[in-house]
């Protein structure tokens, strides 16, 4: 991975790195097309204050250990890894030196598709989970805010072919989101690799 750029986000109680050129444009274009067309996307429902809504994005779960993943009262069962996901997994393992078992894919179809404030802190992810997030397609803003220090915030533009790596105590102290936008934009695919223990 000669020439891979890296930005370390200087945030307290967090360990976050951003690799804008994890994939070159041609490779990122290829994976975007394949995943957009071949993924069995689903739209789950979530409960918010007793009301049920369609989740504002489409999702799919893949894994190599058969373990389900649950969040926001949704339980997802994994599909077996595809060749494309295995290739991406090998690239990630080479760069991060971490072993990931599971990939949660999100498809943000339009600007109103989003992901609200949350932390990836589900019990099955372990104490200090490592989350590797690969972005394909439309650039979207990524917001971070500290749980208790309200003045601590950060925004980052997640580019086509980029990798965002969150590890250490990040999920204990920080929340993140993909906000809505009213701009007319193209779809974005986000692959979040994690280890389910």
C-alpha positions as CSV (number, residue, x, y, z in Angstrom):
1,X,0.0,0.0,0.0
2,X,2.7,2.4,-1.1
3,X,1.6,6.1,-1.0
4,X,-1.4,5.6,1.3
5,X,-2.2,8.9,2.9
6,X,-3.3,9.1,6.5
7,X,-4.8,11.7,8.7
8,X,-4.9,11.2,12.5
9,X,-7.8,13.1,14.1
10,X,-6.5,14.8,17.2
11,X,-9.4,14.2,19.5
12,X,-9.3,13.5,23.2
13,X,-10.4,10.0,24.4
14,X,-10.5,8.8,20.8
15,X,-8.3,7.0,18.3
16,X,-9.5,7.8,14.8
17,X,-7.6,7.7,11.5
18,X,-8.7,8.6,8.0
19,X,-7.2,7.2,4.8
20,X,-8.6,9.3,1.9
21,X,-7.1,7.1,-0.8
22,X,-7.6,3.6,0.6
23,X,-8.9,2.6,-2.8
24,X,-8.0,4.4,-6.1
25,X,-10.9,5.7,-8.1
26,X,-11.0,2.9,-10.6
27,X,-11.1,0.2,-7.9
28,X,-13.6,2.2,-5.8
29,X,-15.9,2.6,-8.9
30,X,-15.7,-1.1,-9.5
31,X,-16.7,-2.1,-6.0
32,X,-19.5,0.6,-5.9
33,X,-21.1,-0.8,-9.0
34,X,-20.8,-4.5,-7.9
35,X,-22.1,-3.9,-4.4
36,X,-24.9,-1.6,-5.5
37,X,-26.2,-4.2,-8.0
38,X,-25.5,-7.4,-6.2
39,X,-26.3,-6.7,-2.5
40,X,-29.7,-8.0,-1.2
41,X,-30.6,-4.7,0.3
42,X,-33.3,-4.6,3.0
43,X,-35.1,-1.8,4.8
44,X,-35.8,-2.6,8.5
45,X,-38.1,-0.8,10.8
46,X,-37.1,1.0,14.0
47,X,-39.0,2.1,17.0
48,X,-38.6,5.7,18.2
49,X,-40.5,6.8,21.3
50,X,-43.1,4.0,20.8
51,X,-43.6,4.7,17.1
52,X,-42.4,2.5,14.2
53,X,-40.6,4.0,11.2
54,X,-38.8,2.7,8.1
55,X,-35.1,3.0,8.7
56,X,-33.8,5.9,6.6
57,X,-31.4,3.8,4.6
58,X,-31.0,0.3,3.3
59,X,-28.8,-2.3,4.9
60,X,-27.3,-5.8,4.5
61,X,-25.1,-7.9,6.8
62,X,-22.3,-10.3,5.8
63,X,-20.1,-12.4,8.0
64,X,-17.7,-15.3,8.1
65,X,-18.7,-16.8,11.5
66,X,-22.5,-17.0,11.2
67,X,-23.1,-14.7,14.1
68,X,-26.1,-12.3,14.1
69,X,-25.8,-8.6,14.9
70,X,-28.3,-6.5,16.8
71,X,-28.8,-2.8,17.1
72,X,-31.8,-0.5,17.7
73,X,-34.0,-3.6,18.4
74,X,-33.1,-5.0,14.9
75,X,-31.6,-8.4,14.7
76,X,-29.7,-9.2,11.4
77,X,-28.5,-12.5,10.2
78,X,-25.4,-12.6,8.0
79,X,-25.0,-13.6,4.4
80,X,-21.7,-15.4,3.6
81,X,-19.0,-13.1,2.4
82,X,-18.9,-12.5,-1.4
83,X,-15.7,-12.4,-3.4
84,X,-15.7,-8.6,-3.5
85,X,-16.1,-8.3,0.3
86,X,-13.3,-10.9,0.9
87,X,-11.0,-8.8,-1.3
88,X,-11.8,-5.7,0.7
89,X,-11.4,-7.6,3.9
90,X,-7.9,-8.7,2.9
91,X,-6.9,-5.1,2.0
92,X,-8.2,-3.9,5.4
93,X,-6.4,-6.7,7.3
94,X,-3.2,-5.8,5.6
95,X,-3.4,-2.1,6.5
96,X,-5.0,-2.3,10.0
97,X,-3.6,-5.6,11.2
98,X,-7.0,-6.4,12.7
99,X,-9.2,-9.5,12.1
100,X,-12.8,-8.5,11.2
101,X,-15.6,-11.1,11.1
102,X,-18.6,-9.0,10.0
103,X,-19.5,-6.3,7.5
104,X,-22.6,-4.1,7.9
105,X,-23.4,-2.4,4.6
106,X,-25.5,0.8,4.5
107,X,-27.0,2.3,1.3
108,X,-27.8,6.0,1.5
109,X,-29.9,6.5,-1.6
110,X,-30.7,10.2,-1.4
111,X,-29.8,13.2,0.9
112,X,-32.7,12.4,3.2
113,X,-31.2,8.9,4.0
114,X,-29.2,9.3,7.2
115,X,-27.9,7.7,10.4
116,X,-28.6,9.5,13.6
117,X,-26.3,10.1,16.6
118,X,-25.0,6.8,17.9
119,X,-22.0,4.8,19.1
120,X,-21.0,1.4,17.8
121,X,-21.0,0.0,21.4
122,X,-23.1,-3.1,21.2
123,X,-22.1,-5.8,23.6
124,X,-21.2,-8.3,21.0
125,X,-18.5,-6.0,19.6
126,X,-16.4,-6.2,22.8
127,X,-15.0,-3.5,25.1
128,X,-13.0,-1.4,22.7
129,X,-14.2,-2.3,19.2
130,X,-12.3,-1.5,16.1
131,X,-14.7,-0.2,13.3
132,X,-13.3,0.1,9.8
133,X,-15.6,2.2,7.6
134,X,-15.2,2.2,3.8
135,X,-17.0,4.8,1.7
136,X,-18.1,4.3,-1.9
137,X,-20.0,6.7,-4.1
138,X,-21.3,10.1,-3.1
139,X,-19.2,12.1,-0.6
140,X,-21.1,12.6,2.7
141,X,-20.4,14.6,5.8
142,X,-19.5,12.6,9.0
143,X,-20.1,14.3,12.3
144,X,-18.5,13.5,15.7
145,X,-19.4,14.9,19.1
146,X,-18.2,14.1,22.6
147,X,-20.7,12.5,25.0
148,X,-20.0,14.9,27.9
149,X,-17.9,17.8,26.6
150,X,-20.4,19.5,24.4
151,X,-17.8,21.9,22.9
152,X,-15.9,19.0,21.4
153,X,-17.1,18.4,17.8
154,X,-15.6,17.5,14.5
155,X,-16.8,17.2,10.9
156,X,-15.1,15.2,8.2
157,X,-16.0,14.7,4.5
158,X,-15.9,11.0,3.7
159,X,-14.7,10.6,0.2
160,X,-15.2,8.0,-2.5
161,X,-12.7,5.1,-1.8
162,X,-11.8,6.4,1.7
163,X,-11.3,4.4,4.9
164,X,-12.2,5.7,8.4
165,X,-10.8,3.7,11.3
166,X,-12.2,4.1,14.8
167,X,-10.6,2.2,17.7
168,X,-9.5,2.4,21.3
169,X,-11.9,4.1,23.6
170,X,-13.6,6.1,20.8
171,X,-17.1,4.4,21.2
172,X,-17.1,5.0,24.9
173,X,-16.7,8.8,24.7
174,X,-17.9,9.9,21.2
175,X,-21.1,9.7,19.1
176,X,-21.2,10.0,15.3
177,X,-23.7,10.4,12.6
178,X,-24.3,10.9,8.9
179,X,-26.7,13.8,8.8
180,X,-29.4,14.5,6.2
181,X,-28.8,17.0,3.4
182,X,-31.2,18.8,1.1
183,X,-28.7,18.9,-1.7
184,X,-29.5,16.7,-4.7
185,X,-26.9,13.9,-4.4
186,X,-26.1,10.5,-5.7
187,X,-26.2,7.2,-3.6
188,X,-23.4,6.3,-1.2
189,X,-22.5,2.8,0.0
190,X,-20.8,2.5,3.4
191,X,-19.2,-0.7,4.5
192,X,-18.5,-1.0,8.2
193,X,-16.3,-3.9,9.1
194,X,-16.2,-5.1,12.7
195,X,-15.4,-8.1,14.9
196,X,-18.3,-9.9,16.6
197,X,-17.0,-11.8,19.7
